[in-house]
Every structure is written in structure tokens, then in C-alpha cells.
């Protein structure tokens, strides 16, 4: 990730760093800072990557959803569920 961040920083941020920051509860940290935080929490980077995505986490490109939650949100926005709490 360090190499990618040197070659294409925006791509590295979008594809990796924002998600790792969310999982560690920080904002805008670099791969080195994230590794330090992970070590302090006695977690490996692999363990952090494995933390489940939370529906509704907001990233620079918008709100994040897993596939089924995205479809349900789309249907709800379209009014398919009327007044049901989905």
C-alpha cells in the first residue's frame, strides 16, 4: 500500500486508507500511522482488513452499503415499502 500511495495517492486513499481509518476509528492517517495504531491495539493489518463493513459508513464518495443493503435502500427510496420500517 505504501508503493500505491506513492504512485496513485487518490486511488490508495479511496481503495484502502479510508476503510482502514474507519475500522480503527481515525481519520486521514497514513499506512504507517495505521500500522502503529494497529500494533497498539495488538491487531495485525490483516485483522483490520477483515473487520466487517458497517452499512451507512460515509466515505469521500458517499455512503457505503453492502450489496443487499444497497438494494433495500434503493427500493425504500423508490417507495416500494410504503411506510414499513426496513
C-alpha positions as YAML, in Angstrom:
chain: A
units: angstrom
residues:
- id: 1
  name: UNK
  ca: [0.00, 0.00, 0.00]
- id: 2
  name: UNK
  ca: [2.89, 2.34, 0.59]
- id: 3
  name: UNK
  ca: [4.01, 1.91, -3.03]
- id: 4
  name: UNK
  ca: [0.45, 2.51, -4.31]
- id: 5
  name: UNK
  ca: [0.12, 5.60, -2.16]
- id: 6
  name: UNK
  ca: [3.32, 7.00, -3.71]
- id: 7
  name: UNK
  ca: [2.21, 6.21, -7.28]
- id: 8
  name: UNK
  ca: [-1.51, 6.99, -7.03]
- id: 9
  name: UNK
  ca: [-2.36, 8.59, -3.68]
- id: 10
  name: UNK
  ca: [-6.01, 9.27, -4.52]
- id: 11
  name: UNK
  ca: [-6.58, 5.65, -5.56]
- id: 12
  name: UNK
  ca: [-4.87, 4.31, -2.44]
- id: 13
  name: UNK
  ca: [-6.98, 6.58, -0.27]
- id: 14
  name: UNK
  ca: [-10.21, 5.59, -1.99]
- id: 15
  name: UNK
  ca: [-9.49, 1.86, -2.19]
- id: 16
  name: UNK
  ca: [-7.79, 1.26, 1.15]
- id: 17
  name: UNK
  ca: [-6.95, 4.06, 3.55]
- id: 18
  name: UNK
  ca: [-10.44, 5.44, 4.14]
- id: 19
  name: UNK
  ca: [-11.73, 1.98, 5.03]
- id: 20
  name: UNK
  ca: [-8.81, 1.21, 7.35]
- id: 21
  name: UNK
  ca: [-9.24, 4.58, 9.05]
- id: 22
  name: UNK
  ca: [-12.95, 3.80, 9.64]
- id: 23
  name: UNK
  ca: [-12.13, 0.42, 11.12]
- id: 24
  name: UNK
  ca: [-9.61, 1.96, 13.52]
- id: 25
  name: UNK
  ca: [-11.77, 4.96, 14.40]
- id: 26
  name: UNK
  ca: [-9.41, 7.58, 12.99]
- id: 27
  name: UNK
  ca: [-9.47, 9.96, 10.01]
- id: 28
  name: UNK
  ca: [-6.80, 10.67, 7.42]
- id: 29
  name: UNK
  ca: [-3.99, 8.51, 8.78]
- id: 30
  name: UNK
  ca: [-1.29, 7.08, 6.51]
- id: 31
  name: UNK
  ca: [-0.40, 3.40, 6.22]
- id: 32
  name: UNK
  ca: [2.47, 3.90, 8.67]
- id: 33
  name: UNK
  ca: [0.19, 5.60, 11.20]
- id: 34
  name: UNK
  ca: [-2.45, 2.90, 10.73]
- id: 35
  name: UNK
  ca: [0.13, 0.17, 11.32]
- id: 36
  name: UNK
  ca: [1.21, 1.90, 14.53]
- id: 37
  name: UNK
  ca: [-2.37, 2.18, 15.77]
- id: 38
  name: UNK
  ca: [-2.98, -1.47, 14.86]
- id: 39
  name: UNK
  ca: [0.11, -2.55, 16.80]
- id: 40
  name: UNK
  ca: [-1.01, -0.55, 19.84]
- id: 41
  name: UNK
  ca: [-4.34, -2.39, 19.68]
- id: 42
  name: UNK
  ca: [-2.49, -5.70, 19.21]
- id: 43
  name: UNK
  ca: [-4.10, -6.20, 15.79]
- id: 44
  name: UNK
  ca: [-2.48, -7.13, 12.50]
- id: 45
  name: UNK
  ca: [-3.37, -5.25, 9.35]
- id: 46
  name: UNK
  ca: [-4.96, -8.50, 8.09]
- id: 47
  name: UNK
  ca: [-7.27, -8.49, 11.11]
- id: 48
  name: UNK
  ca: [-8.23, -4.89, 10.46]
- id: 49
  name: UNK
  ca: [-8.99, -5.60, 6.80]
- id: 50
  name: UNK
  ca: [-11.24, -8.45, 7.98]
- id: 51
  name: UNK
  ca: [-13.43, -6.17, 10.13]
- id: 52
  name: UNK
  ca: [-16.88, -6.09, 8.58]
- id: 53
  name: UNK
  ca: [-18.05, -3.02, 6.69]
- id: 54
  name: UNK
  ca: [-20.84, -1.19, 8.52]
- id: 55
  name: UNK
  ca: [-23.78, -0.18, 6.35]
- id: 56
  name: UNK
  ca: [-24.02, 3.57, 6.25]
- id: 57
  name: UNK
  ca: [-20.34, 4.38, 6.78]
- id: 58
  name: UNK
  ca: [-19.71, 7.55, 4.83]
- id: 59
  name: UNK
  ca: [-16.67, 7.90, 2.64]
- id: 60
  name: UNK
  ca: [-15.47, 10.70, 0.37]
- id: 61
  name: UNK
  ca: [-17.57, 9.28, -2.48]
- id: 62
  name: UNK
  ca: [-20.73, 8.80, -0.41]
- id: 63
  name: UNK
  ca: [-22.42, 6.32, 1.91]
- id: 64
  name: UNK
  ca: [-21.27, 2.72, 1.82]
- id: 65
  name: UNK
  ca: [-23.59, -0.27, 1.69]
- id: 66
  name: UNK
  ca: [-23.09, -3.99, 1.15]
- id: 67
  name: UNK
  ca: [-24.99, -5.29, -1.89]
- id: 68
  name: UNK
  ca: [-28.23, -6.39, -0.25]
- id: 69
  name: UNK
  ca: [-28.46, -3.30, 1.96]
- id: 70
  name: UNK
  ca: [-27.88, -1.08, -1.07]
- id: 71
  name: UNK
  ca: [-30.74, -2.71, -2.96]
- id: 72
  name: UNK
  ca: [-33.03, -2.44, 0.09]
- id: 73
  name: UNK
  ca: [-32.13, 1.27, 0.48]
- id: 74
  name: UNK
  ca: [-32.79, 1.80, -3.23]
- id: 75
  name: UNK
  ca: [-36.20, 0.12, -3.00]
- id: 76
  name: UNK
  ca: [-37.03, 2.11, 0.14]
- id: 77
  name: UNK
  ca: [-36.07, 5.38, -1.56]
- id: 78
  name: UNK
  ca: [-38.28, 4.41, -4.50]
- id: 79
  name: UNK
  ca: [-41.23, 3.94, -2.14]
- id: 80
  name: UNK
  ca: [-41.67, 0.21, -2.63]
- id: 81
  name: UNK
  ca: [-42.05, -0.42, 1.10]
- id: 82
  name: UNK
  ca: [-44.60, 2.32, 1.76]
- id: 83
  name: UNK
  ca: [-44.45, 3.12, 5.49]
- id: 84
  name: UNK
  ca: [-42.73, -0.10, 6.58]
- id: 85
  name: UNK
  ca: [-39.63, 0.32, 8.71]
- id: 86
  name: UNK
  ca: [-37.00, -1.57, 6.72]
...
